[in-house]
């Protein structure tokens, strides 16, 4: 017997997570808010993100338009970025134009005011229901701030610290 999707979401909503914006080296630039992310391995350095099949991010990765992505771990004052890339808020101009960014190995945007980033080349992909699990090999990473983290818990944005 399968668990009802609303119950499943409610149960896992009790798992507090950090918030990332995953960016891609696409033209025009693209990003998505994701909290289904984690480190996988130290040797080699691997991290994963789960991407919904109904998103532009999935189209870019599945179609081979991009071969990398960058995790931007958001600081507590970057909720606007989390909301924008989750299609919950309009911002004009786009954060790719208004926020300080740079690129590293993959060419994906790094938001310079985030807590940290991990820039990855696509290493592998695994189907997982209505999502695909993308594993990236980290080619560049750094901590950018010692601030507090933006969190997500029970459907609400929060702060750690």
Buried (B, 14 or more C-beta within 10 A) or exposed (E): EEEEEEEEEEEEBEEEBBBBBBBBBBEEBBBBBBBBBEEBEEEEBBBBBBBBBEBBBBBBBEEEBBBBBBBBBBBBEBBBBBBBBBEEEEBEEEBBEEBEBEBBBBBBBBBEBBBBBBBBEBBEBEEEEEBBBBBBBBBBBEEBEEBEBBBBEEEEBBEEE
